[in-house]
Amino acid sequence: METNCGTFTIELDEKASPKTVASVAGLAEAGFYDDTTFHRIIPGFVIQGGDPTATGTGGPGYSTVDTPAETTKYTKGVVAMAKTPTEAPGTSGSQFFVVTGADAGLPPEYAVIGKVAERLDVVEKIGRLGDAATEEPTEVVVISKLRLGDA
């Protein structure tokens, strides 16, 4: 994932969420995430992106469901899919979050798509660019490109 704050790599976990990982991979290859932003940044908790409208309500127009295991933990570097409180556990569109705190303390309701494998420091840097009170970025963080492999 290339951002204006640096590039980081996510190792996808197809076993944990096969339908969701396939969906995110397809969206990434189609350029869906290009030139979107991290619209929600909560220092010490998560950075959230993947919304083409940057409002927190946008998505691809469909959803997938991969219910997470009851033992799922959301620790630093875990990448999972965001959902609304009314959606079933494991429901995913295009919005994702990366945990920046030691443990987000979330219930096992969010489909895990992987973990940051390289350059966690970039994620941590982005995680410091938010206002905890408003959950909004203090600087614009753009995802210029999200691709699989070496694309």
Sequence and secondary structure as in RCSB ss.txt:
>XXXX:A:sequence
METNCGTFTIELDEKASPKTVASVAGLAEAGFYDDTTFHRIIPGFVIQGGDPTATGTGGPGYSTVDTPAETTKYT
KGVVAMAKTPTEAPGTSGSQFFVVTGADAGLPPEYAVIGKVAERLDVVEKIGRLGDAATEEPTEVVVISKLRLGD
A
>XXXX:A:secstr
 EETTEE EEEE TTT HHHHHHHHHHHHTTTTTTEEEEEEETTTEEEE  TTSSS    S  EE    TT   B
TTEEEE   TTS TTEESS EEEE SSB    S S EEEEEEE HHHHHHHHTSEETTTTEESS  EEEE  STT
 
